[in-house]
Amino acid sequence: MESTLTYLQRLTDETHKPEAEVLTLAFQAGIRQLWREHVLGRYLRHEVSREEAIEAVGFDLVELAERQHQAVMEDIEWALHA
């Protein structure tokens, strides 16, 4: 498994972008991902409406979260009755 430093070096080499720019892009991508996870978690805990979640992260991600949540709930149900 490659280290974070190796990924950084390869990205700077292969994209021909300065390290600072690659780090900025990585930070922005990470923050966006954390935000999506936060919003979807709040939606699945019924803290925000479906419409609010869709507005914040998009329809596709809300649908994916719903399907994943349903699959987990089905697995739990199966395990409890197995």
C-alpha positions in Angstrom: 0.0 0.0 0.0 1.3 3.4 -0.9 1.8 6.1 1.6 0.1 9.5 1.5 3.4 11.1 0.6 3.8 8.7 -2.3 0.3 9.6 -3.6 1.1 13.3 -3.3 4.4 12.9 -5.2 2.8 10.9 -8.0 -0.1 13.4 -8.3 2.3 16.4 -8.5 4.5 14.5 -11.0 1.6 13.2 -13.2 -0.6 16.3 -13.2 2.3 18.8 -13.4 0.8 20.8 -10.6 2.6 22.3 -7.7 2.4 20.5 -4.4 0.5 23.4 -2.8 -2.2 23.2 -5.5 -2.5 19.4 -5.1 -2.8 19.7 -1.3 -5.5 22.4 -1.7 -7.5 20.2 -4.1 -7.1 17.3 -1.7 -8.3 19.4 1.2 -11.3 20.7 -0.7 -12.2 17.2 -1.8 -11.9 15.9 1.7 -14.1 18.7 3.1 -16.8 18.1 0.5 -16.8 14.3 1.3 -17.0 15.0 5.0 -19.9 17.4 4.4 -21.8 14.8 2.3 -21.3 12.2 5.0 -22.5 14.6 7.6 -25.6 15.6 5.7 -26.5 12.0 4.8 -26.0 10.9 8.4 -28.4 13.6 9.6 -30.9 12.6 6.9 -30.7 8.9 8.0 -31.2 10.0 11.6 -34.3 12.0 10.5 -32.7 15.3 11.5 -33.2 16.9 8.1 -35.8 16.2 5.5 -35.2 14.3 2.3 -35.6 17.5 0.3 -33.0 19.3 2.4 -30.6 16.4 2.0 -31.2 16.3 -1.8 -30.6 20.1 -2.0 -27.4 19.8 0.0 -25.8 16.7 -1.6 -27.9 15.7 -4.6 -30.5 13.2 -5.5 -28.1 10.4 -6.5 -26.3 10.4 -3.2 -29.5 10.5 -1.2 -30.8 7.5 -3.1 -27.6 5.6 -2.7 -27.6 6.3 1.1 -31.2 5.0 1.2 -30.4 1.8 -0.6 -27.3 1.2 1.5 -29.3 1.9 4.7 -32.0 -0.5 3.6 -29.5 -3.2 2.8 -27.9 -2.9 6.3 -31.4 -3.0 7.9 -32.2 -6.1 6.0 -28.9 -7.8 7.0 -29.6 -6.9 10.7 -33.2 -8.3 10.4 -31.8 -11.5 8.9 -29.1 -11.8 11.6 -31.7 -11.4 14.4 -33.9 -14.2 13.0 -31.1 -16.6 11.8 
